[in-house]
Amino acid sequence: MNKIEGLIAAAFTPFYEDGSVNKDMIPLLVDKLVGDGVAGIFVCGSNGEGPNMTIAERKLVAAEFVKAAAGRLKIIVHVGHSSIAEAKALAAHAAEINADAFASVAAFYFKPSSVQNLANCMEEIAGAAPGLPFYYYHIPHLTGVGMDMMEFLQLGEGAIPNLAGIKYTAPTLQEYQSCLNYKKGRFDILYGVDELLLPALAVGAKGAIGSTYTFAAPLYLATMEAFKKGDIKGARESHAYMVEVIRVLLKYPPIPGQKAIMKMLGWDLGPCRLPLATLSQESFDEFYNELAELSFFEKLGVKSKAWRY
């Protein structure tokens, strides 16, 4: 698999009101993202509530996304789990359904004790689907595992033959840049902090994975296009706008808040699963009004009012 350029949307998993998986919504969501111009979809990650789903549900969701994509964009399946054995089973399944790549976080209950231990764990998981490109998913603020990623690449390049790179979701841009430049850019290091997209582009990023790309990809693509053309002023202005949107978003729980945005845009992806709590109607309305004050819906070409719960 060649290095990914452009945006990968970390998609939200649609649920019915009773909490069951709404697989019928997945093809519609994929069509939307194809239309938005993203390069791929990251499935069953943090925003997809992968850790909140059963193994059977994760397999179902991954298979439905691959089927709906039909080769129009890349599907990267997140297989991380507290149990290495379960992660391996999910990895093998990703290969069976012909996903384009797979990724895994570190175990987040019994955590790796060293970079070598982390590399050993990823070697086990990656080895369950040796024919698929594998990305380590570095997201220390959620896993509690924040280790030296340069050392991980040094250890991983020899031990993990299908190691494609890292999904790097941390604000440490200096380390991110070092990973990008390791062995003259040997690995694909995809950036994962949406509000730092422009700084990441400045240090060499070509591809990024993020949750807000699910609903605002055209606005971020405008930033990327301006940067590519050397229009730094335009890139700054475009990026600064999304930073303000995210400042509003961060007043609310991130994943329930973003599912609420999707509903405001006409995409009812259902509730979140506990311990994530769906926004109350009061919070939903307040959030909608704050986004409206930023002309957010107009910028996305949406004129309809918010859907009510």
C-alpha positions in Angstrom: 0.0 0.0 0.0 1.4 3.4 -1.0 1.6 6.2 1.5 -1.8 7.8 2.1 -2.3 11.4 1.0 -5.3 13.5 2.0 -7.8 12.9 4.8 -9.0 9.8 6.4 -12.3 10.2 8.2 -12.5 8.5 11.6 -16.2 7.5 11.2 -18.8 7.2 13.9 -20.6 3.9 14.2 -24.4 4.3 13.6 -26.6 2.9 16.3 -30.4 2.5 16.6 -32.1 4.1 19.6 -31.9 0.7 21.4 -28.1 0.7 21.1 -27.9 -1.9 18.4 -25.7 -1.4 15.3 -27.5 0.4 12.4 -25.8 -1.3 9.5 -28.3 0.2 7.0 -26.9 3.7 7.7 -23.3 2.7 6.8 -23.6 2.7 3.0 -25.2 6.2 3.2 -22.4 7.5 5.4 -19.8 6.0 3.0 -21.5 7.7 0.0 -21.4 11.0 1.9 -17.7 10.7 2.7 -16.9 9.7 -0.9 -18.7 12.9 -2.0 -16.8 15.0 0.6 -13.5 13.9 -1.1 -11.8 12.0 1.7 -9.2 9.4 0.8 -10.4 6.8 3.3 -12.3 5.8 6.4 -10.9 4.7 9.8 -13.4 2.2 11.2 -14.1 1.1 14.8 -11.6 3.5 16.3 -12.1 5.8 19.2 -14.8 7.8 17.4 -16.4 4.7 16.1 -16.7 3.4 19.7 -14.8 0.3 18.8 -13.9 -0.4 22.5 -17.6 -0.1 23.3 -18.6 -2.8 20.9 -18.5 -6.6 21.0 -16.1 -8.5 18.8 -19.1 -9.7 16.6 -20.3 -6.1 16.3 -16.9 -4.8 15.3 -16.6 -7.5 12.6 -20.0 -6.6 11.3 -19.3 -2.9 11.2 -15.9 -3.4 9.5 -17.4 -5.8 6.9 -20.2 -3.3 6.1 -17.8 -0.4 5.6 -15.6 -2.5 3.3 -18.6 -3.6 1.3 -20.1 -0.1 1.0 -16.7 1.4 0.0 -16.4 -1.0 -2.9 -12.9 0.2 -3.6 -13.8 3.9 -3.9 -11.7 4.8 -0.9 -9.5 3.0 1.6 -10.8 1.3 4.7 -8.5 1.0 7.7 -9.9 -1.2 10.4 -9.0 -0.6 14.0 -8.5 -3.9 15.8 -7.1 -2.8 19.2 -8.3 -4.5 22.3 -7.2 -5.1 25.9 -6.8 -8.7 24.9 -4.1 -9.4 22.4 -5.9 -12.6 21.3 -9.1 -10.6 20.5 -7.0 -8.1 18.6 -5.5 -10.9 16.5 -8.9 -12.3 15.7 -10.0 -8.9 14.5 -6.9 -8.5 12.5 -7.4 -11.8 10.8 -11.0 -10.8 10.0 -9.8 -7.5 8.5 -7.8 -9.5 6.1 -10.7 -11.9 5.3 -13.0 -9.0 4.3 -10.3 -7.4 2.2 -9.8 -4.2 4.2 -7.0 -2.0 2.9 -5.1 -1.8 6.2 -5.5 -2.2 9.9 -4.3 -0.5 13.1 -4.1 -1.1 16.8 -3.7 0.9 20.0 -1.7 -0.5 22.8 -3.4 -2.6 25.4 -5.0 -0.1 27.8 -5.7 -2.1 30.9 -2.5 -4.1 31.5 -0.2 -1.6 29.7 3.1 -2.3 27.9 6.0 -1.7 30.2 8.6 -0.6 27.7 8.9 0.2 24.0 10.3 -3.3 23.4 7.2 -4.7 25.1 5.0 -2.5 23.0 6.7 -3.6 19.8 6.4 -7.3 20.9 2.6 -6.8 21.3 2.2 -5.1 18.0 4.3 -7.8 16.3 1.8 -10.4 17.6 -1.2 -8.4 16.4 0.3 -7.5 13.0 1.4 -11.1 12.4 -2.3 -12.2 12.4 -2.8 -10.5 9.0 0.7 -10.4 7.4 -0.6 -9.5 4.0 -2.2 -6.2 5.2 -0.4 -2.9 6.0 -0.3 -2.3 9.7 -0.4 1.0 11.6 0.4 1.4 15.2 -2.2 3.8 16.7 -0.4 6.2 19.0 -3.0 8.0 21.2 -1.5 8.3 24.7 -4.2 10.6 26.1 -6.7 7.7 25.8 -4.5 4.6 26.3 -2.1 6.0 28.9 0.7 4.6 26.8 3.0 7.4 25.8 6.3 6.0 24.6 9.1 7.1 22.3 7.8 6.6 18.8 11.2 6.9 17.1 12.4 3.9 19.2 9.2 2.1 18.3 10.0 2.5 14.5 13.5 1.4 15.1 12.4 -1.8 16.8 9.3 -2.3 14.6 11.0 -2.1 11.2 12.9 -5.3 11.8 10.3 -7.2 13.8 7.0 -6.3 12.0 7.4 -6.9 8.2 4.0 -5.3 7.4 4.5 -2.2 9.6 3.3 0.6 7.3 3.6 3.4 9.8 1.8 5.2 12.7 -1.5 6.9 13.3 0.0 9.6 15.4 -2.6 11.3 17.6 -0.6 13.5 19.9 0.4 17.2 20.0 4.2 16.4 20.1 4.9 17.7 16.6 8.7 17.6 17.1 8.5 13.8 17.6 6.0 13.5 14.7 8.4 15.3 12.4 11.2 13.0 13.5 9.0 10.0 12.7 8.2 11.5 9.3 11.9 11.9 8.5 13.0 8.5 9.8 15.1 6.6 7.2 14.2 9.3 4.6 10.5 8.9 5.1 10.4 5.1 5.1 7.1 5.0 7.1 3.7 6.5 6.5 3.0 8.7 9.6 -0.6 9.9 9.5 -1.4 12.8 11.8 -4.3 12.6 14.1 -4.9 15.9 15.9 -7.4 17.8 13.7 -6.8 21.2 15.2 -3.1 20.9 14.5 -3.4 19.9 10.9 -1.8 23.1 9.4 1.3 22.9 11.8 1.5 19.2 10.8 1.5 20.1 7.1 4.2 22.6 7.8 6.5 19.9 9.1 5.8 17.5 6.3 2.5 15.7 6.8 0.7 14.5 3.6 -2.0 12.4 5.2 -4.2 12.8 8.3 -6.9 10.8 10.2 -9.5 12.6 12.2 -13.0 12.6 13.6 -14.0 16.1 12.5 -13.2 15.1 8.9 -16.4 13.1 9.0 -18.5 16.3 8.9 -16.1 19.1 7.8 -13.7 17.5 5.3 -14.3 20.1 2.6 -13.2 22.9 5.0 -9.9 21.0 5.9 -9.3 20.2 2.3 -9.4 23.9 1.5 -6.6 24.4 4.1 -4.6 21.6 2.5 -5.1 23.0 -1.0 -4.1 26.5 0.0 -1.0 25.2 1.7 -0.1 23.1 -1.3 -0.4 26.2 -3.5 1.8 28.2 -1.2 -1.1 30.4 -0.1 0.0 30.5 3.5 -2.4 33.4 4.4 -5.4 31.5 3.0 -4.3 28.3 4.8 -4.0 30.1 8.1 -7.4 31.7 7.7 -9.1 28.4 6.8 -7.4 26.5 9.6 -8.1 29.2 12.1 -11.8 28.9 11.4 -11.8 25.2 12.2 -9.8 25.8 15.4 -12.6 28.1 16.5 -15.2 25.4 15.7 -13.2 22.9 17.7 -12.9 25.3 20.6 -16.7 25.3 20.8 -16.8 21.5 20.3 -14.5 21.0 23.3 -17.1 22.5 25.6 -19.0 19.2 25.2 -17.9 15.6 25.4 -16.0 15.1 22.1 -17.7 12.0 20.7 -21.3 12.7 21.8 -20.7 16.3 20.7 -19.6 15.2 17.2 -22.5 12.8 16.8 -24.7 15.7 17.7 -23.1 17.8 14.9 -23.8 14.9 12.5 -27.4 15.0 13.5 -27.5 18.8 13.1 -26.3 18.2 9.5 -29.1 15.7 8.9 -27.2 12.5 9.7 -28.9 10.8 12.7 -26.3 8.2 13.8 -28.1 7.4 17.0 -27.0 7.6 20.6 -23.6 6.8 22.1 -23.0 3.8 24.3 -22.3 4.2 28.0 -20.1 5.3 29.5 -20.3 7.9 26.8 -23.5 9.9 27.3 -25.6 11.4 24.5 -26.1 15.1 24.7 -29.3 16.4 26.4 -31.7 18.4 24.4 -30.7 21.5 26.3 -27.0 20.9 25.5 -27.8 20.0 21.9 -29.7 23.3 21.3 -27.0 25.4 23.0 -24.3 23.7 20.9 -26.3 24.2 17.7 -26.7 27.9 18.5 -23.0 28.4 19.2 -22.1 26.7 15.9 -24.7 28.8 14.1 -23.1 32.0 15.4 -19.9 30.9 13.6 -21.9 30.4 10.4 -20.8 26.8 10.5 -23.8 25.4 8.7 -23.6 28.0 5.9 -20.0 27.2 5.3 -20.9 23.5 4.8 -23.8 24.5 2.6 -26.5 23.3 5.1 -29.5 25.4 5.5 -31.9 23.1 7.5 -32.4 23.6 11.2 -31.1 21.2 13.8 -33.0 18.0 14.3 -34.5 17.6 17.7 -34.0 14.6 19.9 
